[in-house]
Amino acid sequence: MTDNNTLHCCNNCRFYAEHYIKRDTKFIALSQGHCGHINRNVRKLIRNPQFTTDCDKWQSKELTQIEQKKSIKKLLTNIEKSLASLAEVLNNDS
């Protein structure tokens, strides 16, 4: 458990990849998946991810989402600057 009472289980780990099946036009979670941690030689099948709590490689999925949002904001800022530079070049050519 962390300070904020989050259980360190697979289904809230950044490396856990849920498995799905497709039914008609929907995807349905199978309540199993695998660990995608880079230091695992073989993808470990995980059944009942909400109860698997013995992994030393666990990292918060929530923190990953926060990092992704920061990265996207930075990328969009860089794109904005690049577009402004391109617009300036195009305006100067006229």
N, CA and C of each residue as an Amber inpcrd file, in Angstrom:
protein
   282
   0.8360000  -1.1820000   0.0000000   0.0000000   0.0000000   0.0000000
   0.8850000   1.2510000   0.0000000   0.4320000   2.2720000  -0.6970000
   1.1460000   3.5410000  -0.6830000   0.5420000   4.4320000   0.3820000
   1.0880000   5.6280000   0.4950000   0.5870000   6.5680000   1.4890000
  -0.8810000   6.9230000   1.2560000  -1.3070000   6.9370000  -0.0060000
  -2.6980000   7.2950000  -0.2930000  -3.6020000   6.0620000  -0.3760000
  -3.1780000   4.9570000   0.2370000  -3.9540000   3.7300000   0.3430000
  -4.2520000   3.0620000  -0.9920000  -3.3880000   3.2220000  -1.9790000
  -3.5300000   2.5370000  -3.2490000  -2.8710000   1.1750000  -3.1510000
  -3.6300000   0.1490000  -3.4680000  -3.1010000  -1.2080000  -3.4520000
  -2.1860000  -1.4040000  -4.6610000  -1.0220000  -1.9670000  -4.4480000
  -0.0800000  -2.2230000  -5.5420000  -0.4620000  -3.5170000  -6.2400000
  -1.4650000  -3.4710000  -7.0820000  -1.8720000  -4.6650000  -7.8110000
  -1.7040000  -4.4020000  -9.3090000  -1.7290000  -5.4750000 -10.0780000
  -1.4410000  -5.3710000 -11.5060000  -2.3850000  -4.4310000 -12.2470000
  -3.6800000  -4.4680000 -11.9400000  -4.6000000  -3.6750000 -12.7490000
  -4.4760000  -2.1660000 -12.5560000  -3.6610000  -1.7000000 -11.5920000
  -3.3960000  -0.2650000 -11.5150000  -1.8950000   0.0270000 -11.6820000
  -1.2010000  -0.8820000 -12.3590000   0.2290000  -0.7310000 -12.6640000
   0.4030000  -0.2230000 -14.0910000   1.3830000   0.6190000 -14.3060000
   1.6290000   1.1750000 -15.6410000   2.0360000   0.1180000 -16.6550000
   2.5520000  -1.0170000 -16.2220000   3.0330000  -2.0430000 -17.1460000
   1.9830000  -3.0890000 -17.4910000   0.8530000  -3.0700000 -16.8130000
  -0.1730000  -4.0890000 -17.0340000  -0.9390000  -3.8050000 -18.3170000
  -1.0410000  -4.8050000 -19.1830000  -1.8000000  -4.6880000 -20.4290000
  -2.9800000  -5.6510000 -20.3750000  -4.1630000  -5.1020000 -20.3100000
  -5.3920000  -5.8930000 -20.2350000  -5.6250000  -6.6170000 -21.5610000
  -6.1620000  -7.8350000 -21.5040000  -6.5380000  -8.5790000 -22.7010000
  -8.0300000  -8.4070000 -22.9500000  -8.3990000  -8.3280000 -24.2280000
  -9.7890000  -8.1150000 -24.6260000 -10.1770000  -9.1120000 -25.7060000
 -11.4930000  -9.3210000 -25.8520000 -12.0310000 -10.0460000 -27.0000000
 -13.0280000  -9.1250000 -27.6790000 -13.2280000  -9.3550000 -28.9800000
 -14.1690000  -8.5340000 -29.7140000 -15.4720000  -9.3110000 -29.8770000
 -16.5560000  -8.7040000 -29.4400000 -17.9020000  -9.2580000 -29.6020000
 -18.6940000  -8.2600000 -30.4180000 -19.0850000  -8.6590000 -31.5990000
 -19.8120000  -7.7670000 -32.5050000 -18.9930000  -6.5000000 -32.7280000
 -19.4460000  -5.3850000 -32.1920000 -18.7380000  -4.1190000 -32.3950000
 -18.0900000  -3.6080000 -31.1120000 -18.0430000  -4.4400000 -30.0670000
 -17.4960000  -4.0040000 -28.7780000 -16.3170000  -4.8730000 -28.3700000
 -15.4310000  -4.2950000 -27.5610000 -14.3470000  -5.0460000 -26.9460000
 -14.6950000  -5.2700000 -25.4840000 -14.5050000  -6.5040000 -25.0260000
 -14.8450000  -6.8780000 -23.6590000 -13.5760000  -7.3180000 -22.9440000
 -13.3260000  -6.7200000 -21.7630000 -12.1400000  -7.0790000 -20.9760000
 -12.2840000  -8.4960000 -20.4480000 -11.1660000  -9.2340000 -20.4300000
 -11.1800000 -10.6320000 -19.9930000 -10.7930000 -10.8230000 -18.5360000
 -10.5060000  -9.7730000 -17.8060000 -10.0190000  -9.8570000 -16.4160000
  -8.7210000 -10.6420000 -16.3270000  -7.9310000 -10.5200000 -17.3640000
  -6.5700000 -11.0430000 -17.3600000  -5.7700000 -10.2410000 -18.3730000
  -4.4600000 -10.3160000 -18.2550000  -3.5990000  -9.5690000 -19.1550000
  -2.1730000 -10.0490000 -19.0100000  -1.2350000  -9.1660000 -19.3030000
   0.1730000  -9.5440000 -19.1360000   0.9730000  -8.3340000 -18.6700000
   2.1340000  -8.6450000 -18.1140000   3.0490000  -7.6110000 -17.6570000
   3.9660000  -7.2310000 -18.8110000   4.0430000  -5.9400000 -19.0870000
   4.8790000  -5.4700000 -20.1800000   6.1650000  -4.8080000 -19.7080000
   6.5770000  -5.0840000 -18.4750000   7.8080000  -4.4800000 -17.9620000
   8.9780000  -4.9160000 -18.8250000   9.8570000  -3.9860000 -19.1700000
  10.9610000  -4.2390000 -20.1010000  11.9650000  -5.2700000 -19.5770000
  12.0910000  -5.4180000 -18.2710000  13.0640000  -6.3650000 -17.7150000
  12.5270000  -7.7820000 -17.5800000  11.3340000  -8.0340000 -18.0650000
  10.7960000  -9.4020000 -18.0540000  11.1980000 -10.0740000 -19.3570000
  11.7940000 -11.2570000 -19.2640000  12.2050000 -11.9900000 -20.4680000
  10.9980000 -12.5220000 -21.2300000   9.9980000 -12.9570000 -20.5070000
   8.7910000 -13.5240000 -21.1010000   7.6040000 -12.7480000 -20.5620000
   6.6360000 -12.5090000 -21.4140000   5.4370000 -11.8360000 -20.9350000
   4.7120000 -12.7490000 -19.9620000   4.5300000 -12.2700000 -18.8010000
   3.9050000 -13.0520000 -17.7400000   2.3900000 -12.8760000 -17.8180000
   1.6560000 -13.9970000 -17.9870000   0.2020000 -13.9500000 -17.9880000
  -0.2790000 -13.7070000 -16.5700000  -1.1920000 -12.7900000 -16.4330000
  -1.7020000 -12.4280000 -15.1110000  -3.2070000 -12.6630000 -15.0900000
  -3.6270000 -13.5700000 -14.2280000  -5.0550000 -13.8000000 -14.0260000
  -5.4590000 -13.1030000 -12.7320000  -6.6540000 -12.6090000 -12.6810000
  -7.1430000 -11.8770000 -11.5080000  -6.2040000 -10.7320000 -11.1250000
  -6.0230000  -9.7530000 -12.0120000  -5.0530000  -8.6770000 -11.7730000
  -5.3540000  -7.8350000 -10.5440000  -6.6070000  -7.8020000 -10.1160000
  -6.9410000  -7.0020000  -8.9440000  -6.4340000  -7.6330000  -7.6550000
  -5.9940000  -8.9040000  -7.7150000  -5.5180000  -9.5890000  -6.5150000
  -4.0180000  -9.8880000  -6.5400000  -3.3530000  -9.6340000  -7.6620000
  -1.9270000  -9.8980000  -7.7800000  -1.1580000  -8.7130000  -7.2130000
  -0.4770000  -8.9200000  -6.0760000   0.1350000  -7.7820000  -5.3780000
   1.5960000  -8.0120000  -4.9970000   2.2350000  -9.0320000  -5.5350000
   3.5730000  -9.3890000  -5.0620000   4.7010000  -8.9730000  -6.0130000
   4.4910000  -7.9650000  -6.8440000   5.4860000  -7.5890000  -7.8470000
   6.3370000  -6.4150000  -7.3670000   7.6530000  -6.5490000  -7.5260000
   8.5580000  -5.4660000  -7.1350000   8.7440000  -4.4340000  -8.2470000
   8.1450000  -4.6550000  -9.4160000   8.2930000  -3.7460000 -10.5510000
   7.1030000  -2.7880000 -10.6890000   6.1610000  -2.8370000  -9.7490000
   4.9540000  -2.0340000  -9.8210000   5.2780000  -0.5390000  -9.8470000
   4.5930000   0.1630000 -10.7590000   4.6450000   1.6240000 -10.8120000
   3.2350000   2.1350000 -11.0660000   2.9030000   3.2430000 -10.5130000
   1.5480000   3.7780000 -10.5840000   1.1440000   4.1280000 -12.0200000
   0.0010000   3.6190000 -12.4320000  -0.5680000   3.9660000 -13.7360000
  -0.9900000   5.4320000 -13.7370000  -1.4310000   5.9230000 -12.5850000
  -1.8670000   7.3120000 -12.4540000  -0.7200000   8.2830000 -12.7360000
   0.4640000   7.9950000 -12.1940000   1.6230000   8.8540000 -12.4370000
   2.0010000   8.8470000 -13.9100000   1.8740000   7.7050000 -14.5590000
   2.1820000   7.6070000 -15.9780000   1.2530000   8.5090000 -16.7830000
  -0.0220000   8.5220000 -16.4410000  -0.9750000   9.3710000 -17.1500000
  -0.6450000  10.8410000 -16.9640000  -0.2040000  11.2310000 -15.7870000
   0.1980000  12.6180000 -15.5280000   1.4280000  12.9570000 -16.3650000
   2.4030000  12.0420000 -16.4250000   3.6070000  12.2560000 -17.2330000
   3.2500000  12.3770000 -18.7070000   2.3170000  11.5590000 -19.1870000
   1.9020000  11.6130000 -20.5860000   1.2650000  12.9570000 -20.9090000
   0.4220000  13.4560000 -20.0200000  -0.2200000  14.7570000 -20.2510000
   0.8210000  15.8710000 -20.3220000   1.8160000  15.8350000 -19.4410000
   2.8820000  16.8410000 -19.4720000   3.6470000  16.7580000 -20.7840000
   3.9450000  15.5370000 -21.2180000   4.6820000  15.3270000 -22.4600000
   3.8860000  15.8380000 -23.6610000   2.5930000  15.5790000 -23.6700000
   1.7420000  16.0390000 -24.7700000   1.6790000  17.5660000 -24.7970000
   1.5450000  18.1850000 -23.6320000   1.5180000  19.6540000 -23.5680000
   2.8120000  20.2430000 -24.1110000   3.9400000  19.6430000 -23.7400000
   5.2460000  20.1200000 -24.2210000   5.3350000  19.9590000 -25.7360000
   4.8940000  18.8290000 -26.2440000   4.9150000  18.5710000 -27.6760000
   4.0400000  19.5730000 -28.4230000   2.8560000  19.8430000 -27.9110000
   1.9600000  20.8110000 -28.5570000   2.5400000  22.2170000 -28.5460000
   3.2290000  22.5630000 -27.4770000   3.8870000  23.8740000 -27.4110000
   4.9680000  23.9730000 -28.4810000   5.7390000  22.9080000 -28.6510000
   6.7820000  22.8930000 -29.6860000   6.1740000  22.9730000 -31.0860000
   5.0570000  22.2740000 -31.2960000   4.3780000  22.3270000 -32.5940000
   3.8790000  23.7400000 -32.8580000   3.3230000  24.3660000 -31.8290000
   2.8260000  25.7360000 -31.9570000   3.9520000  26.6830000 -32.3830000
   5.1160000  26.5410000 -31.7530000   6.2630000  27.3870000 -32.1010000
   6.7150000  27.1330000 -33.5410000   6.7380000  25.8690000 -33.9470000
   7.1420000  25.5250000 -35.3160000   6.1650000  26.0950000 -36.3290000
   4.8710000  25.9870000 -36.0360000   3.8680000  26.5430000 -36.9530000
   3.9640000  28.0590000 -37.0420000   4.2530000  28.7060000 -35.9270000
   4.4140000  30.1620000 -35.9430000   5.6070000  30.5480000 -36.8120000
   6.6980000  29.7810000 -36.7080000   7.8820000  30.0560000 -37.5360000
   7.5680000  29.8470000 -39.0120000   6.8390000  28.7910000 -39.3320000
   6.4610000  28.5350000 -40.7300000   5.5500000  29.6330000 -41.2550000
   4.6020000  30.0610000 -40.4480000   3.6890000  31.1250000 -40.8580000
   4.4620000  32.4050000 -41.1320000   5.4600000  32.6930000 -40.3070000
   6.2720000  33.8880000 -40.4970000   7.0360000  33.8220000 -41.8170000
   7.6060000  32.6710000 -42.1050000   8.3360000  32.4840000 -43.3720000
   7.4050000  32.6740000 -44.5530000   6.2200000  32.0800000 -44.4890000
   5.2600000  32.2020000 -45.5860000   4.7680000  33.6370000 -45.7480000
   4.5770000  34.3390000 -44.6410000   4.1290000  35.7380000 -44.7200000
   5.2170000  36.6430000 -45.2900000   6.4810000  36.3420000 -45.0150000
   7.5910000  37.1410000 -45.5150000   7.8160000  36.9180000 -47.0150000
   7.4090000  35.7600000 -47.5450000   7.5840000  35.4700000 -48.9570000
   6.5710000  36.2120000 -49.8230000   5.4930000  36.6540000 -49.2500000
   4.4260000  37.2990000 -50.0340000   4.7910000  38.6810000 -50.4700000
